[in-house]
Amino acid sequence: MGPREHPLSEPRRFWIRTFGCQMNVHDTEKVANLLHHAGYGAAGGPADADLLVVNTCSIRAKAEHKLYSDLGLLREWKAEAAGRVIGVGGCVAQQEGDAILERFDQVDFVFGTHNLRRVPALAEAALSGRRAVQTQASRSLDRFDLPERHPDCAGATPGRAFLTVMEGCDMFCTFCIVPTTRGREISRPAAAIVEEARQLADHGVCEVTLLGQTVNAYGRHDVRRGRAAATGTMPFADLLAQLDAIPGIERIRYTSPHPIFFDAELIRAHGELASLCPHVHLPLQSGSDRILERMRRRHTCAEYRALCAALRDARPDVALTSDLIVGFPGETEADFQETLELVEEVALVDSFSFKYSPRPGTRAVEFPGAVPAAEAQERLERLQALQDRLRFAAHRIRVGQTTEVLVEGPSRRGGSQLRGRDPYHRVVNLEAGEGLTAGARAPVRIVEATPHSLIGEPLRAGTQDGLKTGHGPADEMRRGEPSRARSMEATG
């Protein structure tokens, strides 16, 4: 049996596989929106697609290897139907470019992180047999100039949306490839960001997450050089205040900030802006000053502690989460112990933790003192066991409190339960009820804690105490709960 022919009367359909960070997830949404505007329809899965795009991540070697494995399998997918097209985008595409076309003849086009707008044209050219690579870096703001959300292009969760405020990174941490794959910092004009947020609110979005590789560095170069008025940017705290004033925007989050770009105004905003969520994802990477210096993080552990304290002074119930790397070249057991101590001291509610992954083109690949893989794995497991205990302790403190949940959809626990997130970015599972569909906001009382989520009971409509949260987990732990956290056993 030969390849399946595509009926000429049907629109071409696309499917996108996404790896990596929230910026990649949002890039996928942008590409999907562009394809909808170009006349494509969304496929129900790869089997129904004519165009398959793989949006890649290169932050760790595992994600890059997964791409190459997937591309090998997609050779068969392409051969099953005539006219199928494969595109590769994202950070690996930006880094490897032509090498992907040379290595994988089943790939039709490659596009970099600055070239999303070219995807429909590249897909069209592929139908005529023209293979192409578009990975040119750009300092132009044109890459942010995208069409409004197409009616058929709904976000992953009704009521919630990502919003890019800046891209790129000028920090050049020794372990990180992002400045190479995403380019140097560039900030969007504030007016364009505010207008996009207004449009999202008009379409029913109540929660926006501001995105940037170092999101709180937004506008810093322009402000420092006295060019903010000319470029339309402003300090990050001022941008938050403008977004806070938009009717319909009830929750604002941002990720990922860098500790050195928190100024007094941004810290104060956490105590003053009603819609700014009481959650800060604050990457640490290591609790050892010696390792932080080798990582070129540009802050000390004492400065990190002081920042955590300042945020809690401004917003006592703030939940702090982080990113952590173990097994960085030269890390000793003593360095790792300092990481464990700092994580417990600042009472992180959650964290993403990983073994160090050497990335070509970064300074750290040349560093001596590689940590044996088995030792790095053992440290990772110890760190994650500590985080499990801290998370469960924080969750147990929440029992009896009330909060508001933005419903995402069916719970992974199954049955009739739904899941959503509260302002602290905690997953809350609750029983389905009247009006509780994806995108709904529901006041709930926390009735049970599990190691990885909370169980909530919906409150009756009109309940007046639905949004009272009491003391947050970190606030309680600072008032005597750390001993309880230390005594808990890891529960997986």
C-alpha positions as CSV (number, residue, x, y, z in Angstrom):
1,M,0.0,0.0,0.0
2,G,1.4,3.4,-1.0
3,P,1.4,6.6,1.0
4,R,-1.9,8.0,2.0
5,E,-3.1,10.9,-0.2
6,H,-4.4,14.1,1.5
7,P,-7.9,15.1,0.3
8,L,-7.6,18.4,-1.5
9,S,-10.8,19.7,0.1
10,E,-9.5,19.5,3.6
11,P,-7.2,22.1,5.2
12,R,-3.7,20.9,6.1
13,R,-3.4,20.0,9.7
14,F,-0.5,20.5,12.1
15,W,0.8,18.9,15.3
16,I,3.6,20.4,17.5
17,R,5.7,18.5,20.0
18,T,7.2,20.7,22.7
19,F,10.2,20.1,24.9
20,G,11.6,22.5,27.5
21,C,10.7,25.6,29.4
22,Q,7.6,27.8,29.6
23,M,9.2,30.1,26.9
24,N,9.2,27.1,24.6
25,V,5.6,26.3,25.5
26,H,4.6,29.8,24.6
27,D,6.7,29.7,21.4
28,T,4.6,26.7,20.4
29,E,1.4,28.6,21.1
30,K,2.8,31.4,18.9
31,V,3.6,29.0,16.0
32,A,0.2,27.4,16.3
33,N,-1.5,30.8,16.1
34,L,0.6,31.7,13.0
35,L,-0.4,28.4,11.4
36,H,-4.1,28.9,12.2
37,H,-3.9,32.4,10.5
38,A,-2.2,30.7,7.5
39,G,-5.2,28.4,7.1
40,Y,-4.0,25.3,8.9
41,G,-6.1,23.3,11.3
42,A,-5.0,21.6,14.5
43,A,-4.7,17.9,14.2
44,G,-5.9,15.5,16.9
45,G,-2.5,13.8,17.0
46,P,0.5,13.0,14.8
47,A,-1.4,10.4,12.9
48,D,-3.9,13.0,11.6
49,A,-1.2,15.7,10.9
50,D,0.3,16.8,7.6
51,L,2.8,19.1,9.3
52,L,4.7,18.0,12.4
53,V,6.9,20.6,14.2
54,V,9.3,19.6,16.9
55,N,10.1,22.6,19.3
56,T,13.3,21.7,20.9
57,C,15.2,22.4,24.1
58,S,19.0,22.3,24.6
59,I,19.4,23.3,28.3
60,R,20.3,19.7,29.1
61,A,21.8,16.9,27.0
62,K,18.9,14.5,27.7
63,A,16.4,16.8,25.9
64,E,18.7,17.1,22.9
65,H,19.2,13.3,22.7
66,K,15.4,12.9,22.9
67,L,15.0,15.1,19.8
68,Y,17.4,13.0,17.8
69,S,15.7,9.8,18.9
70,D,12.3,11.3,17.9
71,L,13.5,12.4,14.5
72,G,14.7,8.9,13.7
73,L,11.2,7.5,14.5
74,L,9.5,10.3,12.4
75,R,11.1,9.0,9.2
76,E,8.5,6.3,9.2
77,W,5.7,8.8,10.1
78,K,6.6,10.9,7.1
79,A,6.7,7.9,4.7
80,E,3.2,6.8,5.7
81,A,1.4,9.7,3.8
82,A,2.2,11.8,0.8
83,G,2.9,15.5,1.4
84,R,3.9,15.2,5.0
85,V,6.3,17.8,6.3
86,I,8.7,17.9,9.3
87,G,10.0,21.1,10.8
88,V,12.4,21.5,13.7
89,G,12.6,24.7,15.8
90,G,13.7,25.9,19.2
91,C,17.0,26.0,20.9
92,V,18.6,23.0,19.4
93,A,17.6,24.3,16.0
94,Q,19.2,27.7,16.8
95,Q,22.4,26.0,17.9
96,E,22.7,23.3,15.2
97,G,21.0,24.8,12.1
98,D,22.2,23.2,8.8
99,A,23.6,20.2,10.7
100,I,20.1,19.0,11.4
101,L,19.2,19.0,7.7
102,E,22.4,17.3,6.8
103,R,22.0,14.6,9.4
104,F,18.2,14.0,9.0
105,D,17.0,13.9,5.4
106,Q,13.4,13.5,6.6
107,V,13.5,17.1,8.1
108,D,12.2,19.7,5.6
109,F,13.0,22.9,7.5
110,V,14.7,24.3,10.5
111,F,13.9,27.6,12.3
112,G,15.5,29.4,15.2
113,T,14.2,31.1,18.2
114,H,14.0,34.5,16.4
115,N,12.3,33.1,13.3
116,L,8.8,31.9,14.4
117,R,7.1,34.2,12.0
118,R,8.7,32.3,9.1
119,V,7.2,28.9,9.9
120,P,4.1,29.1,7.6
121,A,6.3,30.2,4.6
122,L,8.9,27.5,5.4
123,A,6.1,24.8,5.5
124,E,4.7,26.0,2.2
125,A,8.1,25.9,0.6
126,A,8.7,22.4,1.8
127,L,5.6,21.2,-0.2
128,S,7.5,22.3,-3.3
129,G,10.6,20.3,-2.2
130,R,12.6,23.3,-0.9
131,R,14.4,22.5,2.3
132,A,15.6,25.5,4.2
133,V,17.1,26.8,7.4
134,Q,16.2,30.1,9.0
135,T,18.3,30.7,12.2
136,Q,19.3,34.3,11.8
137,A,19.6,36.2,15.1
138,S,17.8,39.5,15.3
139,R,17.7,42.5,17.5
140,S,14.5,43.7,15.8
141,L,11.3,44.0,17.7
142,D,9.5,42.6,14.7
143,R,9.8,39.2,16.1
144,F,7.3,40.2,18.8
145,D,4.9,41.6,16.2
146,L,2.5,38.7,15.9
147,P,-1.2,38.5,15.0
148,E,-3.9,38.4,17.7
149,R,-4.9,35.0,19.0
150,H,-6.9,33.2,16.4
151,P,-10.4,32.0,17.5
152,D,-9.3,28.4,16.9
153,C,-6.1,28.8,18.9
154,A,-7.1,28.4,22.5
155,G,-4.5,28.3,25.3
156,A,-3.7,25.1,27.2
157,T,-5.8,26.3,30.1
158,P,-8.8,28.6,29.7
159,G,-8.4,31.7,31.8
160,R,-4.6,31.6,31.8
161,A,-2.0,32.8,29.3
162,F,1.7,33.4,28.9
163,L,2.9,36.9,27.9
164,T,6.4,37.6,26.6
165,V,7.9,40.8,28.0
166,M,11.6,40.3,27.1
167,E,13.8,37.7,25.5
168,G,17.5,36.8,25.7
169,C,20.1,36.8,28.5
170,D,23.3,38.8,29.1
171,M,24.4,36.9,32.2
172,F,26.5,34.1,30.6
173,C,26.4,31.7,33.6
174,T,29.1,29.2,32.9
175,F,26.7,26.2,32.7
176,C,24.1,27.8,30.5
177,I,23.7,27.8,26.7
178,V,20.7,30.3,26.7
179,P,22.7,33.4,25.7
180,T,23.7,31.5,22.6
181,T,20.3,30.0,21.7
182,R,18.1,32.9,22.7
183,G,20.5,35.8,22.1
184,R,21.1,39.0,24.0
185,E,18.5,40.8,26.1
186,I,15.8,42.7,24.3
187,S,12.7,44.2,25.9
188,R,9.3,44.8,24.3
189,P,7.7,48.3,24.6
190,A,5.5,48.4,27.6
191,A,2.5,49.7,25.6
192,A,2.6,46.6,23.4
193,I,2.7,44.4,26.5
194,V,-0.2,46.2,28.2
195,E,-2.3,46.1,25.0
196,E,-1.7,42.4,24.6
197,A,-2.8,41.9,28.3
198,R,-5.9,43.9,27.6
199,Q,-6.8,41.8,24.6
200,L,-6.2,38.6,26.7
201,A,-8.5,40.0,29.4
202,D,-11.2,40.8,26.8
203,H,-11.0,37.1,25.8
204,G,-11.6,35.9,29.3
205,V,-8.0,35.5,30.6
206,C,-7.7,36.3,34.3
207,E,-4.1,35.0,34.9
208,V,-1.0,36.1,33.0
209,T,2.5,34.7,33.4
210,L,5.1,37.2,32.2
211,L,8.0,35.4,30.5
212,G,11.6,36.2,30.0
213,Q,14.9,34.4,30.4
214,T,15.8,37.0,33.1
215,V,12.3,38.5,33.3
216,N,13.0,41.0,36.0
217,A,15.8,42.5,34.0
218,Y,13.1,43.9,31.7
219,G,14.0,47.4,30.6
220,R,17.2,47.6,32.6
221,H,19.5,48.7,29.9
222,D,17.2,51.4,28.6
223,V,16.5,52.7,32.1
224,R,20.3,52.8,33.0
225,R,21.1,54.6,29.7
226,G,18.2,57.1,30.0
227,R,16.6,55.6,26.9
228,A,13.4,54.2,28.5
229,A,11.2,57.0,27.2
230,A,12.5,56.6,23.6
231,T,12.2,52.8,23.6
232,G,8.9,52.7,25.5
233,T,10.3,50.4,28.3
234,M,10.3,51.1,32.0
235,P,11.4,49.4,35.3
236,F,9.9,46.0,35.8
237,A,8.0,47.1,38.9
238,D,6.3,49.9,36.9
239,L,5.3,47.4,34.2
240,L,3.7,45.2,36.9
241,A,1.8,48.2,38.2
242,Q,0.4,48.9,34.8
243,L,-0.7,45.3,34.3
244,D,-2.2,45.2,37.8
245,A,-4.5,48.1,36.8
246,I,-6.1,46.2,33.9
247,P,-9.7,45.2,34.6
248,G,-10.1,41.4,34.4
249,I,-6.5,40.6,35.2
250,E,-6.7,39.0,38.6
251,R,-3.4,37.1,38.8
252,I,0.1,38.1,37.6
253,R,3.0,35.7,37.8
254,Y,6.5,36.1,36.3
255,T,9.3,33.7,35.5
256,S,12.2,33.3,35.6
257,P,13.8,36.2,37.5
258,H,17.4,36.6,38.5
259,P,18.2,37.3,42.1
260,I,20.4,40.3,41.3
261,F,17.6,42.2,39.5
262,F,15.3,42.5,42.5
263,D,15.3,46.2,43.5
264,A,13.3,47.8,46.4
265,E,10.4,48.7,44.1
266,L,10.0,45.2,42.9
267,I,10.1,43.7,46.4
268,R,7.6,46.3,47.6
269,A,5.3,45.5,44.7
270,H,4.7,42.1,46.2
271,G,3.1,43.7,49.2
272,E,1.2,46.4,47.3
273,L,-0.2,45.0,44.0
274,A,-3.4,43.1,44.5
275,S,-3.0,40.8,41.5
276,L,0.7,39.9,41.9
277,C,0.6,36.3,43.1
278,P,2.3,35.4,46.5
279,H,4.7,33.1,44.7
280,V,8.3,33.8,43.5
281,H,10.3,31.3,41.5
282,L,13.8,32.3,42.6
283,P,16.6,30.3,40.9
284,L,19.5,29.6,43.3
285,Q,21.4,26.8,41.5
286,S,23.8,26.2,44.5
287,G,24.0,27.0,48.2
288,S,27.8,27.2,48.1
289,D,29.5,30.6,47.5
290,R,32.5,28.8,45.9
291,I,30.3,27.1,43.4
292,L,28.1,30.1,42.7
293,E,31.3,32.0,41.8
294,R,32.4,29.2,39.4
295,M,28.9,29.3,38.0
296,R,29.2,33.1,37.5
297,R,25.9,33.7,39.2
298,R,27.0,37.1,40.5
299,H,25.3,36.8,43.9
300,T,26.3,35.2,47.2
301,C,24.3,33.0,49.5
302,A,24.0,35.8,52.0
303,E,22.5,38.0,49.4
304,Y,20.0,35.2,48.5
305,R,19.1,34.8,52.1
306,A,18.5,38.6,52.4
307,L,16.4,38.6,49.3
308,C,14.2,35.8,50.6
309,A,13.8,37.7,53.9
310,A,12.9,41.0,52.1
311,L,10.3,39.3,50.0
312,R,8.7,37.7,53.2
313,D,8.8,41.1,54.9
314,A,6.9,42.6,52.0
315,R,4.5,39.6,51.7
316,P,4.7,37.2,54.7
317,D,2.8,34.4,53.0
318,V,4.9,34.3,49.8
319,A,5.8,30.8,48.6
320,L,9.4,30.5,47.3
321,T,10.5,27.9,44.7
322,S,13.8,27.5,43.0
323,D,16.1,25.8,40.5
324,L,19.0,23.8,41.7
325,I,22.0,22.0,40.1
326,V,24.0,19.3,41.7
327,G,27.3,17.8,40.6
328,F,28.7,21.0,39.1
329,P,32.4,20.6,38.3
330,G,34.4,20.9,41.4
331,E,31.4,20.5,43.8
332,T,32.5,18.8,47.0
333,E,30.4,17.1,49.6
334,A,30.9,20.2,51.8
335,D,29.6,22.4,49.0
336,F,26.6,20.1,48.6
337,Q,25.9,20.1,52.3
338,E,25.8,24.0,52.1
339,T,23.1,23.6,49.4
340,L,21.0,21.3,51.6
341,E,21.4,23.7,54.6
342,L,20.3,26.8,52.5
343,V,17.4,25.0,50.9
344,E,16.1,24.1,54.4
345,E,16.9,27.5,55.9
346,V,14.9,29.5,53.4
347,A,12.1,26.8,53.4
348,L,11.7,26.3,49.7
349,V,8.2,25.1,49.0
350,D,9.3,23.4,45.8
351,S,12.2,23.2,43.4
352,F,13.3,21.9,40.0
353,S,16.6,20.0,40.6
354,F,18.9,18.4,38.1
355,K,22.3,16.9,37.7
356,Y,24.8,19.2,35.9
357,S,24.7,18.6,32.2
358,P,27.7,19.7,30.2
359,R,26.6,21.9,27.2
360,P,28.9,22.5,24.2
361,G,29.8,26.2,23.9
362,T,29.7,26.9,27.7
363,R,32.7,27.7,29.8
364,A,31.9,25.0,32.4
365,V,32.7,22.2,29.9
366,E,36.3,23.1,30.3
367,F,36.3,23.0,34.1
368,P,38.2,20.3,35.9
369,G,36.7,18.4,38.8
370,A,33.9,16.4,37.1
371,V,31.7,14.8,39.7
372,P,31.2,11.0,39.1
373,A,27.8,10.3,37.7
374,A,26.8,7.9,40.6
375,E,27.8,10.5,43.2
376,A,25.9,13.2,41.4
377,Q,22.8,11.0,41.3
378,E,23.1,10.2,45.0
379,R,23.3,13.9,45.8
380,L,20.3,14.6,43.6
381,E,18.3,12.0,45.4
382,R,19.2,13.4,48.8
383,L,18.3,16.9,47.7
384,Q,15.0,15.8,46.3
385,A,14.2,13.8,49.5
386,L,14.8,17.0,51.5
387,Q,12.5,18.9,49.1
388,D,9.9,16.3,49.4
389,R,9.9,16.7,53.2
390,L,9.8,20.5,52.9
391,R,7.0,20.4,50.4
392,F,4.9,18.0,52.4
393,A,5.4,20.2,55.5
394,A,4.3,23.3,53.7
395,H,1.2,21.5,52.3
396,R,0.2,20.2,55.8
397,I,0.3,23.8,57.1
398,R,-2.3,24.7,54.5
399,V,-4.9,22.3,55.8
400,G,-7.9,24.3,57.1
401,Q,-7.1,27.4,55.1
402,T,-9.3,28.7,52.3
403,T,-8.0,29.8,48.9
404,E,-9.0,30.3,45.3
405,V,-8.4,27.8,42.6
406,L,-8.2,28.4,38.9
407,V,-9.5,25.1,37.4
408,E,-7.3,23.6,34.7
409,G,-9.1,20.3,33.9
410,P,-9.4,16.7,35.1
411,S,-7.2,15.7,38.0
412,R,-4.4,13.1,37.4
413,R,-5.9,11.3,40.5
414,G,-8.8,10.3,38.2
415,G,-12.4,9.8,39.1
416,S,-14.6,12.9,39.1
417,Q,-11.9,15.2,40.5
418,L,-10.6,18.3,38.9
419,R,-7.3,20.0,39.4
420,G,-6.2,23.6,39.4
421,R,-3.7,26.0,41.0
422,D,-4.1,28.5,43.8
423,P,-2.3,31.9,44.0
424,Y,0.7,30.1,45.6
425,H,1.1,28.0,42.5
426,R,0.2,24.8,44.4
427,V,-1.8,22.1,42.7
428,V,-5.2,21.7,44.3
429,N,-7.4,18.7,43.5
430,L,-11.2,19.1,44.2
431,E,-14.4,17.3,43.4
432,A,-16.2,18.4,40.3
433,G,-19.3,20.5,40.9
434,E,-21.8,22.7,39.2
435,G,-20.0,25.4,37.1
436,L,-16.5,24.0,37.8
437,T,-15.1,23.7,34.3
438,A,-11.7,24.6,33.0
439,G,-11.1,28.3,33.4
440,A,-13.5,28.7,36.4
441,R,-12.3,30.3,39.6
442,A,-13.5,28.5,42.7
443,P,-13.1,29.3,46.4
444,V,-12.1,26.2,48.3
445,R,-11.1,25.0,51.7
446,I,-8.0,22.9,52.0
447,V,-9.0,19.6,53.7
448,E,-6.1,17.3,53.1
449,A,-2.4,17.5,52.2
450,T,-0.4,15.0,50.0
451,P,3.3,15.1,49.3
452,H,2.8,16.7,45.9
453,S,-0.6,18.4,46.0
454,L,-3.5,19.7,48.1
455,I,-7.1,18.4,48.4
456,G,-9.7,21.1,48.4
457,E,-13.4,21.2,49.1
458,P,-15.4,23.8,47.1
459,L,-17.2,26.4,49.2
460,R,-20.8,27.3,48.6
461,A,-21.5,30.3,46.2
462,G,-21.5,33.5,48.1
463,T,-19.2,32.3,50.9
464,Q,-17.5,35.4,52.2
465,D,-14.3,33.9,53.5
466,G,-13.5,32.1,50.3
467,L,-10.3,34.2,49.7
468,K,-8.9,34.4,53.2
469,T,-5.6,32.5,53.2
470,G,-4.3,32.9,56.7
471,H,-0.6,32.4,57.2
472,G,1.3,31.1,54.2
473,P,3.6,28.0,54.6
474,A,6.9,29.9,54.8
475,D,5.4,32.3,57.4
476,E,4.4,29.3,59.6
477,M,7.7,27.6,59.1
478,R,9.6,30.7,60.2
479,R,7.4,30.7,63.4
480,G,8.5,27.3,64.5
481,E,7.5,24.7,61.8
482,P,11.0,23.9,60.4
483,S,11.6,21.4,63.2
484,R,8.4,19.6,62.1
485,A,9.7,19.7,58.5
486,R,13.0,18.2,59.5
487,S,11.3,15.3,61.3
488,M,9.2,14.2,58.4
489,E,10.2,11.2,56.3
490,A,10.3,11.5,52.5
491,T,7.1,10.0,51.0
492,G,7.9,10.1,47.3
